[in-house]
Amino acid sequence: MDLMKSLWSDESGQGLTEYAVIIALVAVALIAVLIIFRNEIAKTFNRATTELRNQPTNPAPTV
């Protein structure tokens, strides 16, 4: 019975557990933001790709 009481009152892993919960919540929030803004993110990358592909192929003139 003393073993059960000592295990029940042991809080040595509490801090680690709290950090794990915080990291999980941040990850869920980040995934939600990426899902919400996925179309805008895709448009930005597509625009950047188009601009890079349309750049002149001539090298910069040397001075």
PQR file with spaces between the fields and no chain letter, atoms N, CA, C, O and H, PARSE charges and radii, in Angstrom:
ATOM       1  N    MET     1       0.826   -1.195    0.000 -0.4000 1.5000
ATOM       2  CA   MET     1       0.000    0.000    0.000 -0.0000 2.0000
ATOM       3  C    MET     1       0.865    1.252    0.000  0.5500 1.7000
ATOM       4  O    MET     1       0.519    2.251   -0.631 -0.5500 1.4000
ATOM       5  N    ASP     2       1.999    1.197    0.713 -0.4000 1.5000
ATOM       6  CA   ASP     2       2.907    2.346    0.730 -0.0000 2.0000
ATOM       7  C    ASP     2       3.468    2.628   -0.657  0.5500 1.7000
ATOM       8  O    ASP     2       3.688    3.783   -1.022 -0.5500 1.4000
ATOM       9  H    ASP     2       2.280    0.386    1.225  0.4000 1.0000
ATOM      10  N    LEU     3       3.697    1.577   -1.424 -0.4000 1.5000
ATOM      11  CA   LEU     3       4.198    1.739   -2.781 -0.0000 2.0000
ATOM      12  C    LEU     3       3.188    2.490   -3.643  0.5500 1.7000
ATOM      13  O    LEU     3       3.565    3.373   -4.414 -0.5500 1.4000
ATOM      14  H    LEU     3       3.519    0.638   -1.128  0.4000 1.0000
ATOM      15  N    MET     4       1.923    2.149   -3.517 -0.4000 1.5000
ATOM      16  CA   MET     4       0.875    2.834   -4.273 -0.0000 2.0000
ATOM      17  C    MET     4       0.787    4.304   -3.897  0.5500 1.7000
ATOM      18  O    MET     4       0.627    5.163   -4.764 -0.5500 1.4000
ATOM      19  H    MET     4       1.617    1.432   -2.890  0.4000 1.0000
ATOM      20  N    LYS     5       0.893    4.595   -2.599 -0.4000 1.5000
ATOM      21  CA   LYS     5       0.846    5.987   -2.146 -0.0000 2.0000
ATOM      22  C    LYS     5       2.030    6.780   -2.675  0.5500 1.7000
ATOM      23  O    LYS     5       1.883    7.936   -3.070 -0.5500 1.4000
ATOM      24  H    LYS     5       1.023    3.897   -1.895  0.4000 1.0000
ATOM      25  N    SER     6       3.196    6.162   -2.682 -0.4000 1.5000
ATOM      26  CA   SER     6       4.382    6.877   -3.167 -0.0000 2.0000
ATOM      27  C    SER     6       4.304    7.105   -4.676  0.5500 1.7000
ATOM      28  O    SER     6       4.714    8.158   -5.165 -0.5500 1.4000
ATOM      29  H    SER     6       3.315    5.222   -2.361  0.4000 1.0000
ATOM      30  N    LEU     7       3.781    6.125   -5.416 -0.4000 1.5000
ATOM      31  CA   LEU     7       3.629    6.313   -6.863 -0.0000 2.0000
ATOM      32  C    LEU     7       2.573    7.360   -7.178  0.5500 1.7000
ATOM      33  O    LEU     7       2.729    8.131   -8.125 -0.5500 1.4000
ATOM      34  H    LEU     7       3.449    5.270   -5.019  0.4000 1.0000
ATOM      35  N    TRP     8       1.507    7.396   -6.402 -0.4000 1.5000
ATOM      36  CA   TRP     8       0.428    8.354   -6.628 -0.0000 2.0000
ATOM      37  C    TRP     8       0.892    9.781   -6.380  0.5500 1.7000
ATOM      38  O    TRP     8       0.498   10.692   -7.109 -0.5500 1.4000
ATOM      39  H    TRP     8       1.381    6.769   -5.633  0.4000 1.0000
ATOM      40  N    SER     9       1.719    9.991   -5.369 -0.4000 1.5000
ATOM      41  CA   SER     9       2.151   11.345   -5.022 -0.0000 2.0000
ATOM      42  C    SER     9       3.442   11.762   -5.732  0.5500 1.7000
ATOM      43  O    SER     9       3.884   12.901   -5.576 -0.5500 1.4000
ATOM      44  H    SER     9       2.039    9.252   -4.777  0.4000 1.0000
ATOM      45  N    ASP    10       4.050   10.865   -6.505 -0.4000 1.5000
ATOM      46  CA   ASP    10       5.288   11.189   -7.220 -0.0000 2.0000
ATOM      47  C    ASP    10       4.976   12.123   -8.385  0.5500 1.7000
ATOM      48  O    ASP    10       4.180   11.769   -9.254 -0.5500 1.4000
ATOM      49  H    ASP    10       3.691    9.940   -6.631  0.4000 1.0000
ATOM      50  N    GLU    11       5.585   13.303   -8.420 -0.4000 1.5000
ATOM      51  CA   GLU    11       5.340   14.296   -9.474 -0.0000 2.0000
ATOM      52  C    GLU    11       6.604   14.576  -10.278  0.5500 1.7000
ATOM      53  O    GLU    11       6.735   15.663  -10.841 -0.5500 1.4000
ATOM      54  H    GLU    11       6.233   13.590   -7.714  0.4000 1.0000
ATOM      55  N    SER    12       7.518   13.648  -10.348 -0.4000 1.5000
ATOM      56  CA   SER    12       8.794   13.904  -11.020 -0.0000 2.0000
ATOM      57  C    SER    12       8.640   14.066  -12.527  0.5500 1.7000
ATOM      58  O    SER    12       9.448   14.768  -13.135 -0.5500 1.4000
ATOM      59  H    SER    12       7.411   12.765   -9.891  0.4000 1.0000
ATOM      60  N    GLY    13       7.660   13.464  -13.149 -0.4000 1.5000
ATOM      61  CA   GLY    13       7.465   13.583  -14.598 -0.0000 2.0000
ATOM      62  C    GLY    13       6.456   14.628  -14.996  0.5500 1.7000
ATOM      63  O    GLY    13       6.108   14.736  -16.172 -0.5500 1.4000
ATOM      64  H    GLY    13       7.003   12.894  -12.655  0.4000 1.0000
ATOM      65  N    GLN    14       5.982   15.400  -14.046 -0.4000 1.5000
ATOM      66  CA   GLN    14       4.928   16.372  -14.327 -0.0000 2.0000
ATOM      67  C    GLN    14       5.393   17.446  -15.298  0.5500 1.7000
ATOM      68  O    GLN    14       4.659   17.793  -16.223 -0.5500 1.4000
ATOM      69  H    GLN    14       6.265   15.313  -13.090  0.4000 1.0000
ATOM      70  N    GLY    15       6.585   17.978  -15.113 -0.4000 1.5000
ATOM      71  CA   GLY    15       7.078   19.042  -15.982 -0.0000 2.0000
ATOM      72  C    GLY    15       7.219   18.590  -17.420  0.5500 1.7000
ATOM      73  O    GLY    15       6.850   19.313  -18.345 -0.5500 1.4000
ATOM      74  H    GLY    15       7.182   17.697  -14.362  0.4000 1.0000
ATOM      75  N    LEU    16       7.755   17.390  -17.610 -0.4000 1.5000
ATOM      76  CA   LEU    16       7.919   16.840  -18.941 -0.0000 2.0000
ATOM      77  C    LEU    16       6.572   16.641  -19.616  0.5500 1.7000
ATOM      78  O    LEU    16       6.423   16.912  -20.808 -0.5500 1.4000
ATOM      79  H    LEU    16       8.055   16.802  -16.858  0.4000 1.0000
ATOM      80  N    THR    17       5.603   16.174  -18.865 -0.4000 1.5000
ATOM      81  CA   THR    17       4.269   15.976  -19.405 -0.0000 2.0000
ATOM      82  C    THR    17       3.641   17.297  -19.824  0.5500 1.7000
ATOM      83  O    THR    17       2.986   17.369  -20.864 -0.5500 1.4000
ATOM      84  H    THR    17       5.725   15.955  -17.897  0.4000 1.0000
ATOM      85  N    GLU    18       3.832   18.330  -19.035 -0.4000 1.5000
ATOM      86  CA   GLU    18       3.282   19.644  -19.383 -0.0000 2.0000
ATOM      87  C    GLU    18       3.911   20.177  -20.660  0.5500 1.7000
ATOM      88  O    GLU    18       3.218   20.737  -21.509 -0.5500 1.4000
ATOM      89  H    GLU    18       4.365   18.271  -18.190  0.4000 1.0000
ATOM      90  N    TYR    19       5.224   20.003  -20.799 -0.4000 1.5000
ATOM      91  CA   TYR    19       5.884   20.441  -22.033 -0.0000 2.0000
ATOM      92  C    TYR    19       5.389   19.648  -23.233  0.5500 1.7000
ATOM      93  O    TYR    19       5.219   20.212  -24.314 -0.5500 1.4000
ATOM      94  H    TYR    19       5.787   19.548  -20.109  0.4000 1.0000
ATOM      95  N    ALA    20       5.158   18.373  -23.064 -0.4000 1.5000
ATOM      96  CA   ALA    20       4.655   17.552  -24.159 -0.0000 2.0000
ATOM      97  C    ALA    20       3.264   18.016  -24.590  0.5500 1.7000
ATOM      98  O    ALA    20       2.960   18.050  -25.782 -0.5500 1.4000
ATOM      99  H    ALA    20       5.296   17.915  -22.186  0.4000 1.0000
ATOM     100  N    VAL    21       2.432   18.368  -23.632 -0.4000 1.5000
ATOM     101  CA   VAL    21       1.082   18.855  -23.953 -0.0000 2.0000
ATOM     102  C    VAL    21       1.172   20.196  -24.683  0.5500 1.7000
ATOM     103  O    VAL    21       0.440   20.419  -25.648 -0.5500 1.4000
ATOM     104  H    VAL    21       2.679   18.341  -22.663  0.4000 1.0000
ATOM     105  N    ILE    22       2.043   21.076  -24.246 -0.4000 1.5000
ATOM     106  CA   ILE    22       2.204   22.379  -24.904 -0.0000 2.0000
ATOM     107  C    ILE    22       2.687   22.190  -26.339  0.5500 1.7000
ATOM     108  O    ILE    22       2.170   22.824  -27.259 -0.5500 1.4000
ATOM     109  H    ILE    22       2.638   20.895  -23.462  0.4000 1.0000
ATOM     110  N    ILE    23       3.673   21.322  -26.531 -0.4000 1.5000
ATOM     111  CA   ILE    23       4.181   21.062  -27.883 -0.0000 2.0000
ATOM     112  C    ILE    23       3.085   20.480  -28.765  0.5500 1.7000
ATOM     113  O    ILE    23       2.977   20.844  -29.935 -0.5500 1.4000
ATOM     114  H    ILE    23       4.093   20.807  -25.784  0.4000 1.0000
ATOM     115  N    ALA    24       2.282   19.589  -28.225 -0.4000 1.5000
ATOM     116  CA   ALA    24       1.182   19.000  -29.000 -0.0000 2.0000
ATOM     117  C    ALA    24       0.162   20.065  -29.392  0.5500 1.7000
ATOM     118  O    ALA    24      -0.330   20.062  -30.520 -0.5500 1.4000
ATOM     119  H    ALA    24       2.370   19.293  -27.274  0.4000 1.0000
ATOM     120  N    LEU    25      -0.159   20.970  -28.478 -0.4000 1.5000
ATOM     121  CA   LEU    25      -1.118   22.034  -28.799 -0.0000 2.0000
ATOM     122  C    LEU    25      -0.570   22.981  -29.860  0.5500 1.7000
ATOM     123  O    LEU    25      -1.308   23.404  -30.749 -0.5500 1.4000
ATOM     124  H    LEU    25       0.241   20.972  -27.562  0.4000 1.0000
ATOM     125  N    VAL    26       0.702   23.315  -29.778 -0.4000 1.5000
ATOM     126  CA   VAL    26       1.316   24.178  -30.792 -0.0000 2.0000
ATOM     127  C    VAL    26       1.310   23.478  -32.149  0.5500 1.7000
ATOM     128  O    VAL    26       1.044   24.112  -33.170 -0.5500 1.4000
ATOM     129  H    VAL    26       1.302   22.971  -29.056  0.4000 1.0000
ATOM     130  N    ALA    27       1.598   22.189  -32.169 -0.4000 1.5000
ATOM     131  CA   ALA    27       1.588   21.438  -33.425 -0.0000 2.0000
ATOM     132  C    ALA    27       0.193   21.406  -34.039  0.5500 1.7000
ATOM     133  O    ALA    27       0.044   21.578  -35.249 -0.5500 1.4000
ATOM     134  H    ALA    27       1.814   21.673  -31.339  0.4000 1.0000
ATOM     135  N    VAL    28      -0.820   21.191  -33.224 -0.4000 1.5000
ATOM     136  CA   VAL    28      -2.199   21.173  -33.729 -0.0000 2.0000
ATOM     137  C    VAL    28      -2.586   22.547  -34.267  0.5500 1.7000
ATOM     138  O    VAL    28      -3.230   22.643  -35.312 -0.5500 1.4000
ATOM     139  H    VAL    28      -0.700   21.052  -32.241  0.4000 1.0000
ATOM     140  N    ALA    29      -2.201   23.605  -33.567 -0.4000 1.5000
ATOM     141  CA   ALA    29      -2.509   24.961  -34.039 -0.0000 2.0000
ATOM     142  C    ALA    29      -1.797   25.253  -35.349  0.5500 1.7000
ATOM     143  O    ALA    29      -2.387   25.853  -36.248 -0.5500 1.4000
ATOM     144  H    ALA    29      -1.678   23.527  -32.718  0.4000 1.0000
ATOM     145  N    LEU    30      -0.547   24.844  -35.475 -0.4000 1.5000
ATOM     146  CA   LEU    30       0.204   25.069  -36.707 -0.0000 2.0000
ATOM     147  C    LEU    30      -0.421   24.321  -37.871  0.5500 1.7000
ATOM     148  O    LEU    30      -0.537   24.867  -38.969 -0.5500 1.4000
ATOM     149  H    LEU    30      -0.068   24.356  -34.745  0.4000 1.0000
ATOM     150  N    ILE    31      -0.819   23.096  -37.646 -0.4000 1.5000
ATOM     151  CA   ILE    31      -1.475   22.319  -38.703 -0.0000 2.0000
ATOM     152  C    ILE    31      -2.788   22.976  -39.109  0.5500 1.7000
ATOM     153  O    ILE    31      -3.109   23.026  -40.296 -0.5500 1.4000
ATOM     154  H    ILE    31      -0.724   22.653  -36.755  0.4000 1.0000
ATOM     155  N    ALA    32      -3.546   23.477  -38.149 -0.4000 1.5000
ATOM     156  CA   ALA    32      -4.812   24.152  -38.459 -0.0000 2.0000
ATOM     157  C    ALA    32      -4.572   25.393  -39.300  0.5500 1.7000
ATOM     158  O    ALA    32      -5.304   25.641  -40.258 -0.5500 1.4000
ATOM     159  H    ALA    32      -3.285   23.436  -37.184  0.4000 1.0000
ATOM     160  N    VAL    33      -3.561   26.174  -38.960 -0.4000 1.5000
ATOM     161  CA   VAL    33      -3.250   27.391  -39.732 -0.0000 2.0000
ATOM     162  C    VAL    33      -2.827   27.023  -41.148  0.5500 1.7000
ATOM     163  O    VAL    33      -3.251   27.664  -42.110 -0.5500 1.4000
ATOM     164  H    VAL    33      -2.966   25.973  -38.182  0.4000 1.0000
ATOM     165  N    LEU    34      -1.996   25.998  -41.279 -0.4000 1.5000
ATOM     166  CA   LEU    34      -1.568   25.580  -42.620 -0.0000 2.0000
ATOM     167  C    LEU    34      -2.736   25.078  -43.456  0.5500 1.7000
ATOM     168  O    LEU    34      -2.783   25.322  -44.662 -0.5500 1.4000
ATOM     169  H    LEU    34      -1.651   25.478  -40.498  0.4000 1.0000
ATOM     170  N    ILE    35      -3.670   24.388  -42.838 -0.4000 1.5000
ATOM     171  CA   ILE    35      -4.846   23.917  -43.572 -0.0000 2.0000
ATOM     172  C    ILE    35      -5.719   25.088  -43.993  0.5500 1.7000
ATOM     173  O    ILE    35      -6.231   25.112  -45.112 -0.5500 1.4000
ATOM     174  H    ILE    35      -3.632   24.189  -41.859  0.4000 1.0000
ATOM     175  N    ILE    36      -5.891   26.054  -43.109 -0.4000 1.5000
ATOM     176  CA   ILE    36      -6.740   27.204  -43.427 -0.0000 2.0000
ATOM     177  C    ILE    36      -6.141   28.043  -44.552  0.5500 1.7000
ATOM     178  O    ILE    36      -6.866   28.509  -45.432 -0.5500 1.4000
ATOM     179  H    ILE    36      -5.475   26.035  -42.200  0.4000 1.0000
ATOM     180  N    PHE    37      -4.826   28.239  -44.530 -0.4000 1.5000
ATOM     181  CA   PHE    37      -4.178   29.107  -45.512 -0.0000 2.0000
ATOM     182  C    PHE    37      -3.488   28.350  -46.637  0.5500 1.7000
ATOM     183  O    PHE    37      -2.624   28.915  -47.309 -0.5500 1.4000
ATOM     184  H    PHE    37      -4.237   27.862  -43.815  0.4000 1.0000
ATOM     185  N    ARG    38      -3.841   27.093  -46.861 -0.4000 1.5000
ATOM     186  CA   ARG    38      -3.126   26.300  -47.858 -0.0000 2.0000
ATOM     187  C    ARG    38      -3.253   26.872  -49.264  0.5500 1.7000
ATOM     188  O    ARG    38      -2.290   26.817  -50.030 -0.5500 1.4000
ATOM     189  H    ARG    38      -4.542   26.634  -46.315  0.4000 1.0000
ATOM     190  N    ASN    39      -4.408   27.419  -49.627 -0.4000 1.5000
ATOM     191  CA   ASN    39      -4.568   27.973  -50.968 -0.0000 2.0000
ATOM     192  C    ASN    39      -3.696   29.208  -51.156  0.5500 1.7000
ATOM     193  O    ASN    39      -3.077   29.373  -52.208 -0.5500 1.4000
ATOM     194  H    ASN    39      -5.190   27.464  -49.004  0.4000 1.0000
ATOM     195  N    GLU    40      -3.641   30.072  -50.154 -0.4000 1.5000
ATOM     196  CA   GLU    40      -2.818   31.270  -50.255 -0.0000 2.0000
ATOM     197  C    GLU    40      -1.333   30.912  -50.292  0.5500 1.7000
ATOM     198  O    GLU    40      -0.556   31.542  -51.009 -0.5500 1.4000
ATOM     199  H    GLU    40      -4.143   29.938  -49.301  0.4000 1.0000
ATOM     200  N    ILE    41      -0.948   29.906  -49.524 -0.4000 1.5000
ATOM     201  CA   ILE    41       0.447   29.465  -49.526 -0.0000 2.0000
ATOM     202  C    ILE    41       0.806   28.895  -50.901  0.5500 1.7000
ATOM     203  O    ILE    41       1.873   29.192  -51.437 -0.5500 1.4000
ATOM     204  H    ILE    41      -1.579   29.395  -48.942  0.4000 1.0000
ATOM     205  N    ALA    42      -0.068   28.092  -51.460 -0.4000 1.5000
ATOM     206  CA   ALA    42       0.175   27.519  -52.787 -0.0000 2.0000
ATOM     207  C    ALA    42       0.273   28.612  -53.844  0.5500 1.7000
ATOM     208  O    ALA    42       1.130   28.544  -54.725 -0.5500 1.4000
ATOM     209  H    ALA    42      -0.935   27.851  -51.024  0.4000 1.0000
ATOM     210  N    LYS    43      -0.598   29.621  -53.765 -0.4000 1.5000
ATOM     211  CA   LYS    43      -0.540   30.726  -54.720 -0.0000 2.0000
ATOM     212  C    LYS    43       0.781   31.472  -54.624  0.5500 1.7000
ATOM     213  O    LYS    43       1.361   31.851  -55.643 -0.5500 1.4000
ATOM     214  H    LYS    43      -1.293   29.676  -53.049  0.4000 1.0000
ATOM     215  N    THR    44       1.254   31.683  -53.412 -0.4000 1.5000
ATOM     216  CA   THR    44       2.524   32.384  -53.217 -0.0000 2.0000
ATOM     217  C    THR    44       3.675   31.602  -53.834  0.5500 1.7000
ATOM     218  O    THR    44       4.510   32.180  -54.529 -0.5500 1.4000
ATOM     219  H    THR    44       0.784   31.375  -52.585  0.4000 1.0000
ATOM     220  N    PHE    45       3.730   30.304  -53.591 -0.4000 1.5000
ATOM     221  CA   PHE    45       4.801   29.496  -54.165 -0.0000 2.0000
ATOM     222  C    PHE    45       4.689   29.416  -55.681  0.5500 1.7000
ATOM     223  O    PHE    45       5.704   29.436  -56.377 -0.5500 1.4000
ATOM     224  H    PHE    45       3.052   29.835  -53.026  0.4000 1.0000
ATOM     225  N    ASN    46       3.474   29.324  -56.197 -0.4000 1.5000
ATOM     226  CA   ASN    46       3.292   29.292  -57.651 -0.0000 2.0000
ATOM     227  C    ASN    46       3.724   30.608  -58.288  0.5500 1.7000
ATOM     228  O    ASN    46       4.342   30.615  -59.353 -0.5500 1.4000
ATOM     229  H    ASN    46       2.649   29.307  -55.632  0.4000 1.0000
ATOM     230  N    ARG    47       3.397   31.723  -57.632 -0.4000 1.5000
ATOM     231  CA   ARG    47       3.804   33.032  -58.140 -0.0000 2.0000
ATOM     232  C    ARG    47       5.323   33.158  -58.142  0.5500 1.7000
ATOM     233  O    ARG    47       5.905   33.659  -59.104 -0.5500 1.4000
ATOM     234  H    ARG    47       2.895   31.717  -56.767  0.4000 1.0000
ATOM     235  N    ALA    48       5.961   32.709  -57.078 -0.4000 1.5000
ATOM     236  CA   ALA    48       7.421   32.761  -56.999 -0.0000 2.0000
ATOM     237  C    ALA    48       8.048   31.873  -58.074  0.5500 1.7000
ATOM     238  O    ALA    48       9.030   32.265  -58.704 -0.5500 1.4000
ATOM     239  H    ALA    48       5.489   32.302  -56.296  0.4000 1.0000
ATOM     240  N    THR    49       7.492   30.688  -58.286 -0.4000 1.5000
ATOM     241  CA   THR    49       8.007   29.795  -59.318 -0.0000 2.0000
ATOM     242  C    THR    49       7.874   30.422  -60.695  0.5500 1.7000
ATOM     243  O    THR    49       8.802   30.351  -61.501 -0.5500 1.4000
ATOM     244  H    THR    49       6.694   30.370  -57.774  0.4000 1.0000
ATOM     245  N    THR    50       6.735   31.031  -60.970 -0.4000 1.5000
ATOM     246  CA   THR    50       6.512   31.673  -62.260 -0.0000 2.0000
ATOM     247  C    THR    50       7.496   32.824  -62.469  0.5500 1.7000
ATOM     248  O    THR    50       8.065   32.962  -63.552 -0.5500 1.4000
ATOM     249  H    THR    50       5.981   31.088  -60.315  0.4000 1.0000
ATOM     250  N    GLU    51       7.698   33.638  -61.457 -0.4000 1.5000
ATOM     251  CA   GLU    51       8.634   34.754  -61.573 -0.0000 2.0000
ATOM     252  C    GLU    51      10.053   34.253  -61.821  0.5500 1.7000
ATOM     253  O    GLU    51      10.775   34.825  -62.638 -0.5500 1.4000
ATOM     254  H    GLU    51       7.236   33.526  -60.577  0.4000 1.0000
ATOM     255  N    LEU    52      10.455   33.207  -61.137 -0.4000 1.5000
ATOM     256  CA   LEU    52      11.800   32.679  -61.323 -0.0000 2.0000
ATOM     257  C    LEU    52      11.978   32.063  -62.708  0.5500 1.7000
ATOM     258  O    LEU    52      13.045   32.180  -63.310 -0.5500 1.4000
ATOM     259  H    LEU    52       9.869   32.743  -60.473  0.4000 1.0000
ATOM     260  N    ARG    53      10.948   31.417  -63.204 -0.4000 1.5000
ATOM     261  CA   ARG    53      11.040   30.818  -64.543 -0.0000 2.0000
ATOM     262  C    ARG    53      11.050   31.872  -65.633  0.5500 1.7000
ATOM     263  O    ARG    53      11.618   31.635  -66.699 -0.5500 1.4000
ATOM     264  H    ARG    53      10.081   31.322  -62.714  0.4000 1.0000
ATOM     265  N    ASN    54      10.442   33.028  -65.407 -0.4000 1.5000
ATOM     266  CA   ASN    54      10.350   34.073  -66.421 -0.0000 2.0000
ATOM     267  C    ASN    54      11.524   35.045  -66.390  0.5500 1.7000
ATOM     268  O    ASN    54      11.535   36.024  -67.136 -0.5500 1.4000
ATOM     269  H    ASN    54       9.980   33.221  -64.541  0.4000 1.0000
ATOM     270  N    GLN    55      12.503   34.787  -65.545 -0.4000 1.5000
ATOM     271  CA   GLN    55      13.673   35.661  -65.488 -0.0000 2.0000
ATOM     272  C    GLN    55      14.493   35.464  -66.765  0.5500 1.7000
ATOM     273  O    GLN    55      14.513   34.378  -67.343 -0.5500 1.4000
ATOM     274  H    GLN    55      12.495   33.991  -64.939  0.4000 1.0000
ATOM     275  N    PRO    56      15.173   36.542  -67.196 -0.5600 1.5000
ATOM     276  CA   PRO    56      16.020   36.404  -68.392  0.2800 2.0000
ATOM     277  C    PRO    56      17.140   35.373  -68.134  0.5500 1.7000
ATOM     278  O    PRO    56      17.647   35.238  -67.021 -0.5500 1.4000
ATOM     279  N    THR    57      17.497   34.663  -69.199 -0.4000 1.5000
ATOM     280  CA   THR    57      18.523   33.643  -69.063 -0.0000 2.0000
ATOM     281  C    THR    57      19.919   34.204  -69.268  0.5500 1.7000
ATOM     282  O    THR    57      20.904   33.498  -69.051 -0.5500 1.4000
ATOM     283  H    THR    57      17.085   34.772  -70.104  0.4000 1.0000
ATOM     284  N    ASN    58      20.024   35.474  -69.687 -0.4000 1.5000
ATOM     285  CA   ASN    58      21.339   36.083  -69.875 -0.0000 2.0000
ATOM     286  C    ASN    58      22.003   36.294  -68.546  0.5500 1.7000
ATOM     287  O    ASN    58      21.352   36.724  -67.594 -0.5500 1.4000
ATOM     288  H    ASN    58      19.224   36.047  -69.863  0.4000 1.0000
ATOM     289  N    PRO    59      23.284   36.003  -68.449 -0.5600 1.5000
ATOM     290  CA   PRO    59      23.976   36.279  -67.196  0.2800 2.0000
ATOM     291  C    PRO    59      24.121   37.781  -66.988  0.5500 1.7000
ATOM     292  O    PRO    59      24.058   38.559  -67.939 -0.5500 1.4000
ATOM     293  N    ALA    60      24.309   38.167  -65.768 -0.4000 1.5000
ATOM     294  CA   ALA    60      24.495   39.579  -65.461 -0.0000 2.0000
ATOM     295  C    ALA    60      25.774   40.067  -66.121  0.5500 1.7000
ATOM     296  O    ALA    60      26.784   39.363  -66.118 -0.5500 1.4000
ATOM     297  H    ALA    60      24.359   37.535  -64.995  0.4000 1.0000
ATOM     298  N    PRO    61      25.735   41.265  -66.687 -0.5600 1.5000
ATOM     299  CA   PRO    61      26.955   41.778  -67.347  0.2800 2.0000
ATOM     300  C    PRO    61      28.056   42.036  -66.335  0.5500 1.7000
ATOM     301  O    PRO    61      27.816   42.520  -65.229 -0.5500 1.4000
ATOM     302  N    THR    62      29.269   41.698  -66.746 -0.4000 1.5000
ATOM     303  CA   THR    62      30.414   41.951  -65.874 -0.0000 2.0000
ATOM     304  C    THR    62      30.929   43.346  -66.136  0.5500 1.7000
ATOM     305  O    THR    62      30.901   43.828  -67.268 -0.5500 1.4000
ATOM     306  H    THR    62      29.464   41.305  -67.644  0.4000 1.0000
ATOM     307  N    VAL    63      31.382   43.972  -65.122 -0.4000 1.5000
ATOM     308  CA   VAL    63      31.872   45.351  -65.248 -0.0000 2.0000
ATOM     309  C    VAL    63      33.373   45.379  -65.276  0.5500 1.7000
ATOM     310  O    VAL    63      33.968   46.452  -65.378 -0.5500 1.4000
ATOM     311  H    VAL    63      31.405   43.580  -64.202  0.4000 1.0000
